[in-house]
Amino acid sequence: KLTSLALQPVITPELVQGRAHLKCSYSRPSPEPPVQYRVLWSRLSSPGKREQVHLETTPQSFSYVEMDGANLRLGDTVFCTVTAFRRGTPEQQSPPEDSEGFYAGIKFLPESLEIAEDGKEHVLTVLSTVPIACPGQDDLCKMTLQLSTEDLGSQVPGPPDITLSACRVDLLPEPCSGSSCAAATVTVTAATDFAQDGNRGSRISAEPVAPRDVLWRGYTPRDVKVTVRDLPTGNCYSFTDPHIITFDGWRYDNYRVGTFLLCRSESRAFEVHVRQWDCGGHRSATACNCGVAAQ
C-alpha cells in the first residue's frame, strides 16, 4: 500500500483564457515511481456537508476547475481532495488529503469591526479572491461595488452609527497573489452623535454594479458587522446672566457685553461662539446670551 505522501493540496485562483479558474496544486513525491492522481473537487453545500463538483484522474501535479457560475458559483467554499495511486494498480491508494477551504468571492478584511465614537478612521479592505474577467470590454476593466450601511435594530432607532469614506469602490484586476486578485480600501468612522445610546450595531453591504460577467450576476457578498462602542459625552453650560459651568465643572460668571469663544476642540474642527448683550438696563451691569454660532 502507498503510505502517506504529504501531497499538501492548495487551491489558488488563476485566469485561464480570460475565464476565472481555481487551481489545485500538490506535491509530487520525488523518489516514488510514476503515479496517477485522483482529484475530487467539492463545494460546501451546508455546514459540514460537501457536494461533489468535478472528479478527474491526471498524471499532472495540478488540476483546474472553472468558476462557471453553475457548478461553482461566487460565494462557494471550495475544497480539493487528492489521492495518489500507481499506474495499473488503482487499488493501492494513498490516504486522501484535503486542501483548506477556499472562499471564492468578495472578502472584507477584517471580517468584523469594533470601533469607538472617537473620530478615528478604520481601514476596511475589500478584496476579490477570484480573478476579475472582462469579456469583450474595451474600456477600463474593473468591478464596481456599491457600498451601503444599515442600522441593526438598536434600542434607539435612527441612522447607522457609522460613515464611509466612499459609497463605491472599484476593484481593478491585478495578478493574483495568495488569495487576492483585486483589492480596494475604504475608511469607516463612528458617527460622534453626543447621544447616550449604548453600543450599537451596524452592517456594511456591497453589491456589484451592472456586472458584464455572468459569474457576478446575482451575487451578494457577505456583510461586515460593525459594533460602535458608545463613549460618554461632556456637557458645559452658559445660562441666564450668564452663569458658566465648564466641562470639568468649574463655575464662573461673565457679565461683559460682546462676542466670546465659549469652547473649542484642540483635536477636531469644533468650536462654539456666544454673543452677549446688555439686559440689565440702568439697574445693574448684567449681560445675557443673545446669539450662538457653532462649527
Salt bridges, closest charged atoms under 4 A:
GLU32 OE1 - ARG86 NH2 3.37
GLU51 OE1 - ARG43 NH1 2.73
GLU66 OE2 - ARG19 NE 3.29
ASP76 OD2 - ARG43 NE 2.96
ASP98 OD2 - ARG50 NH2 3.17
GLU150 OE1 - ARG203 NH2 3.00
ASP151 OD1 - ARG200 NH2 3.31
ASP161 OD1 - ARG200 NH1 3.26
ASP170 OD2 - LYS142 NZ 3.50
ASP197 OD2 - ARG200 NH1 3.35
ASP213 OD1 - ARG19 NH1 3.59
ASP223 OD2 - ARG203 NE 3.59
ASP241 OD1 - HIS243 NE2 3.08
ASP253 OD1 - HIS243 ND1 2.59
GLU271 OE2 - HIS273 NE2 2.61
